[in-house]
């Protein structure tokens, strides 16, 4: 009974190891993915492409018919439609145009595709400005540096874009850009009002700004330790702009400061070491959309903060990453092949022991007994099967008695009965089969000869 219980436990343990090995193999294979990940960490930012009209970028502004706009442009070299925001240095543009007439049609931002197509269909307009997007003929002028983007999105200044487009239309060299934006230090009262809000809530929203609240997830991912935000409306073209960033950095040392002037965003402080890269990559990608649409400041700020998060996760700068919970599968994955190999090895070892039955369990053998009796039993059983085809009424009784003895020997082996008992049963079975062989008259079926032939 003890042998049977021990063998049962071993069988259970053996198949348990095999089951674990199969589960580990399946988990390991499912965890393998053919993918390319070039980031230092997996950024949680959610910046994605959007369809037109799905992010609040379309305004209520509209434009007249093509015929009406054609008539307006024919009557006046510069036509500003209601809601237009683009401004420029008229002296520089006059110098660029020279004596050759240039007619400019200026439309508001936030037009849908059909309205923009109507503006482009005005054939007598040399230059078309939609929002701050400048185009004419087959050309479109696009900003490619931070000063030009800053002037364009903070004050609506398109001077450099107009000058570059006119030069392109005339096949002339493009003149160098100029930084038209002028800065000034904020006054004491201006700085005090902003600082009071930042101390109270961390956010100052100036009169005329469209930001209503911070984009929570984007702000937390971009600056896990917190930042202070200032949102201001687009600044008046041609007037000096209060430079809040450096002044607030002195008031709040060690805290990132994010300032919005219209759709222009910049940040200062300890996290500003990649501000230039963040601005260049953000406006380089989204500048075209921002120039022709009328996005709310909240949407633009969320997209910008997502870009900051992407840069922090890129590994380009030595900055700590936000906390990420430990993924147990990712941590355990390197150990799974070893666990699989160990379970397979344990299964094989237990399988070999089960075959040998070294502990004397059911059907097993100890020492020389278990190495000989099972083989002799198998040989005599095979002999009984073969000779049964030749027996007749005279030899059938001896064959039947031999088979009974072989069945008794099998039962004795399974029940782990004493060695002498098993050998006695096999000897009696051999005697009965020897009588069968002599009766049928075939000497090769005598047990000694038959078993010797099998072994040879």
Residue, then its C-alpha position, 0 to 999 in steps of 0.5 A: x500500500x505504501x508503494x502504491x501511495x508513493x508511486x501515486x504521488x510521484x505520478x502526480x508530481x511528474x504530470x504537475x511539472x509537465x503542466x507547469x512547463x506547458x503553461x510557461x512555454x505558452x506564456x513565453x511565446x505569447x509575450x514575444x512580439x515582433x516590434x521595434x521600440x526605439x524609445x528610452x521609455x514608453x511615453x504615456x502621451x496621447x498625441x494623435x492625429x485628428x480629423x478636421x472639426x474634431x478638436x474645436x479648430x473651426x470658428x464661426x467666421x465665413x467668407x463671401x463668394x468668390x465673385x464678391x472677393x474678386x471684386x474686393x481685390x480688384x478695388x483694393x490691393x489689400x483686402x482684410x476680411x472680417x476676423x482676419x488676424x494676420x499683420x505685417x510690416x508694411x514698409x518691408x512688404x512694400x520694399x519687397x514688392x517694389x513697383x510691381x503691384x501685389x494684391x493681398x487677400x487676408x482671411x480669418x483662421x478657422x475656416x472649413x475646407x470649402x471656405x478655404x477653397x473659395x479664398x484660393x479660387x480668387x484668381x486676381x489675388x497675388x497672395x492669400x493669407x488664411x489665418x497666418x498661412x501665406x500662399x500664392x501661385x504654386x508656392x506656400x511660405x512656411x516658417x522654419x525657425x523659432x523667431x518666425x514661429x514665435x512672431x507668427x503665433x504670438x502676434x500674428x506677424x507674417x512679415x517674413x513669410x510675405x517677403x519670402x513668398x514675394x521673392x519666390x514668386x519673382x524668382x529672387x533670392x529669399x532675404x534673411x528673416x528678421x526677429x520682429x518681436x520686441x520684448x520688455x520687462x513686465x511692470x511691477x503690477x503685471x508681475x504681482x498679479x500673475x505671481x499671486x495667481x501662480x502661488x494660489x492655484x499654479x495657473x494665471x489666465x489673462x483677459x482674452x485667453x481661451x484656456x479654461x483649465x490645465x489638461x490634467x494628464x498631459x501636465x502630470x506626464x510632462x512635469x511630474x513634480x509640477x509646473x506653473x502656467x501663464x496663459x495670455x491672449x495673442x499680443x498686439x502686433x508691433x508693441x513690446x511683449x512682456x517677458x514673463x518667463x525669466x521674471x517668474x523663474x526668479x520668483x519661483x526658482x526650481x519650478x518649470x514655468x510655462x507661458x502661452x502668448x496666443x498659440x506660442x508656448x515656451x517654458x523656462x526654469x529647470x526643465x527648460x534645457x530642451x525647450x528649444x528642441x520641444x518648440x522646434x519639433x512641435x511647431x515644425x510638425x503642427x505649425x501648418x495646422x496652427x496657422x490656418x485653424x483657430x484652435x483653443x489654447x487648451x488643445x494646443x497646450x495639451x499637444x505641446x505638453x505631450x511633446x515634452x513628455x515624448x522628449x523626456x521619454x526619448x532618453x535624449x536628456x538626462x532627466x528622471x522618468x515618471x514612476x512606472x509600476x513594475x510589470x511582473x511579466x516583463x520582470x519574470x520574462x527572462x527567467x521563464x526559459x530557465x523555469x521551463x527547462x527545469x520543469x522539463x528536466x524534473x518531468x524526465x527524471x521522474x519519468x525515468x524513475x517511474x519506469x525503473x521503479x527503484x522504490x519497489x512500487x507497483x509493477x516495479x523491481x528491486x535489484x536482479x529480481x526486477x531486472x529478470x522476472x518482468x522479461x521472463x514473464x513477457x517472453x513466456x506470454x509471447x510464447x503462449x500466444x504463438x503456440x495457441x495457434x497450434x494447440x488441439x484438444x490434447x494440448x489445450x488443458x496444459x496451455x490453459x493452465x500455463x496462461x493461468x499461471x502467467x496471469x498469477x505471476x503478473x498479479x504478483x508483480x503488480x502487488x509486489x509479492x515476494x520474489x520466491x512466489x513470482x519465480x515459482x509461478x513462472x516456473x510452473x507456467x514454463x512447465x505447462x508450456x513445455x508440455x504444450x510444445x512436446x505435445x504439438x511436436x515443435x521443439x523450438x517452442x519449448x520455453x528454454x529454447x524459445x527464450x534463448x532465441x529471443x535473447x539472442 
